[in-house]
Amino acid sequence: MKKAWVRVIPWDKELAISAIESGADAIIVAKGDSEKAKELGRIRTVSEDGDIKLGKDAIEFNIATKDDEEKAATTNLSATLILQMSNWTIIPIENLIAQRDKIMAEVTSKEQAQTMLGILEKGVDGVVLTTDDHSVIREVVQMVRGVSAPVKLQAAKITRIETAAMGDRVCIDTCTKMTPGQGMLVGNTSSAFFLVHAETLENPYVAARPFRVNASAVHAYLMMPNNKTAYLSDLRIGSEVLLVDHTGKTGIATIGRCKIEKRPMLMVFAEVDGIEISVCLQNAETINLVKPGGEAISVSSLKPGIEIMVYLESGGRHFGMKIEGTIDEK
């Protein structure tokens, strides 16, 4: 997940409060000011005597020349590099993103932050905001907290639908109202995920629940932020989950509640690039997948030949982390 740090040097109590209330991941303060920050709320500090040690865990690096760029590429790869640029240009940062991880860029505006987070599609790992404008702090932090790398969805064709026995179905209730065309990526295996639509639609049987995705059974994989996966059975209150729309644009939401209930289930099979993939879904007309244009389609309306949006991965997973290798999941 992308990070947002706010620089509060010299110490400014009101700026620190704005950063904390906006949801910043950390604030950079001068030596001796960490305790002042912690008196205001729960926040990590970046300082010589902070939670994140400035000069050791995080290193500020000014990029003015090509030599600076080359040094930055190899400087303490285990530390977070905070890039400061006297000439605010994109090319040096593109080069560094291609060579190392843990890069944060110092910015002064929402526009600069948007640019940094989108470089080479991957973007920097976060931004350090330097401003005395409280509204800019709120805008930038909220924007960063909702950013995650896009995913490349593709269309798959439904091949068959089979009735399954009763199963333990997981409903994911988030702290976020989702929009039409948006949902979560769920699959029976760690290499193939179906875009399951959020319950944003009104119907005669139940009111819309736009904060909810009726996902799958407890065994299923869920695509998470930072290209990780989790079993639905492992989700907990406070876990952060990945939201995806039909274009592949992503966001992040926090789980407010998970409900596990016994429900009748279906196995939905589809084919893409000659590969058969599947997902287990509740047998109810309120459960929807997503068609290529973003339209929701109920599982009760699925037929062979209908196209729905999916996400495929190569390799395998080990404790939710992507690994290279061959794993055969049947």
Stockholm file with secondary structure:
# STOCKHOLM 1.0

chainA/1-330         MKKAWVRVIPWDKELAISAIESGADAIIVAKGDSEKAKELGRIRTVSEDGDIKLGKDAIEFNIATKDDEEKAATTNLSATLILQMSNWTIIPIENLIAQRDKIMAEVTSKEQAQTMLGILEKGVDGVVLTTDDHSVIREVVQMVRGVSAPVKLQAAKITRIETAAMGDRVCIDTCTKMTPGQGMLVGNTSSAFFLVHAETLENPYVAARPFRVNASAVHAYLMMPNNKTAYLSDLRIGSEVLLVDHTGKTGIATIGRCKIEKRPMLMVFAEVDGIEISVCLQNAETINLVKPGGEAISVSSLKPGIEIMVYLESGGRHFGMKIEGTIDEK
#=GR chainA/1-330 SS CCEEEEECCSCCHHHHHHHHHHTCSEEECCTTCHHHHHTTSSCEEEETTSSEEBTTTEEEEEECSHHHHHHHHHSCTTSEEEEEESSCCSHHHHHHHHHCSCEEEEESSHHHHHHHHHTTTTCCSEEEECCSCHHHHHHHHHHHHTCCCCCCCEEEEEEEEEEEEEEEEEEEEESSCCCTTEEEEEEEETTEEEEEECBCCCCSSSCCBTTEEEEEETTCEEEEGGGEEEEGGGCCTTCEEEEEETTSCEEEEEEEEEEEEEEEEEEEEEEETTEEEEEEEESSTTCEEECTTSCEEEGGGCCTTCEEEEEECCSEEETTEEESSCCCCC
#=GC SS_cons         CCEEEEECCSCCHHHHHHHHHHTCSEEECCTTCHHHHHTTSSCEEEETTSSEEBTTTEEEEEECSHHHHHHHHHSCTTSEEEEEESSCCSHHHHHHHHHCSCEEEEESSHHHHHHHHHTTTTCCSEEEECCSCHHHHHHHHHHHHTCCCCCCCEEEEEEEEEEEEEEEEEEEEESSCCCTTEEEEEEEETTEEEEEECBCCCCSSSCCBTTEEEEEETTCEEEEGGGEEEEGGGCCTTCEEEEEETTSCEEEEEEEEEEEEEEEEEEEEEEETTEEEEEEEESSTTCEEECTTSCEEEGGGCCTTCEEEEEECCSEEETTEEESSCCCCC
//
